[in-house]
Amino acid sequence: MSEPARQTFPVKVLLGRLEQGSTAPWSSYLPDHLRPKGVTPKVFEASTTSASSKAKAEVKPPKKEYSPMGISVLGRVWEYSQDAAGCREVQHAIEVADEDIQLRIAAELQDHVWDAACCPHANHVLQKCILAMHPNHAQFILDVLMRQRLASQAARHKYACRIVQRLIERCPLEQTAGLLRLLIADVLPISCHAYGNYVMQHILQHSSLQGELCRALEEHLPNLSSDVYGAAVVSCAMTTARQPSRTSLAKAIMQEPSVLIRLACSRHGHAAAREVLQVLEGVDRTQALRILQQNQNRLQRSRYGRIVAGIH
């Protein structure tokens, strides 16, 4: 039997069975020229409906803004703060309340500061306290972080790090100096952490203790330049610190050529390498260019290294 005949033989057999009255549920799906007479054609309605339903499900409705109900939260602040909707009510109450009511709300949180800082909902209430109230009235939050030695742990927590950042932004140095120095003393593990590195960058961007932090960074450059988060902190220091701190940090980077090359080849560190060339002058800059020239092969293999290699 030839190949074409072999391919059509099964079809002829099936058609013969259908013509003899055999029932087959799939026969209604055959094309018009093959479907037996008297069999009503069907389309894949179920599949089409399913596909359209899936497409509709993928289109998410626009997110609606929460409209506060304005309920009284006094006496139940901590209870409400732990809930997605309740924490918004507490935040609204803090925004619209006078100073006396704000203090009464804060008083109900004083025994729950750490739990609130680590809560996905209540941390927003603490942030609102820091932003909406006088800095002196946020002292109870600082006291917990300082007294219980939780500063470093808070800086590396997914939610508590936001509390530390708000304190850095909002409170004056005389109020936060103790907290910041605790963080600077633990600079390496915090800088090389997925959340902690943002706290360190906040100190560089919002605090006059950035000089102390830059000096602490100089002591750990080999480890920082080898870490994706640590390199980001070094880049932040090189781009936001005051000129004397940037110059000192750039010279410290030059002390070990491998640090400059690692930064140059790093996504988050190449900005620091570029700034080194911008900050240094004379002999120091010539030496930096020589180091880059000696490591051209490595730089050219890196997307970010090529950017730094192109600077003259």
Secondary structure, DSSP 8 states (H G I E B T S, - for coil): --HHHHHHHHHHHHHHHHHTT---GGGGGS-TTTS-TT------HHHHHHHHHHHHHHS--------------TT-HHHHHTSHHHHHHHHHHHHHS-HHHHHHHHHTTGGGHHHHHTSTTHHHHHHHHHHHS-GGGGHHHHHHHHHTT-HHHHHTSTTHHHHHHHHHHHS-HHHHHHHHHHHHHTHHHHHTSTTHHHHHHHHHHH-TTHHHHHHHHHTTHHHHHTSHHHHHHHHHHHHHS-HHHHHHHHHHHHTSHHHHHHHHTSTTTHHHHHHHHHH--HHHHHHHHHHHHHTHHHHHTSHHHHHHHT--
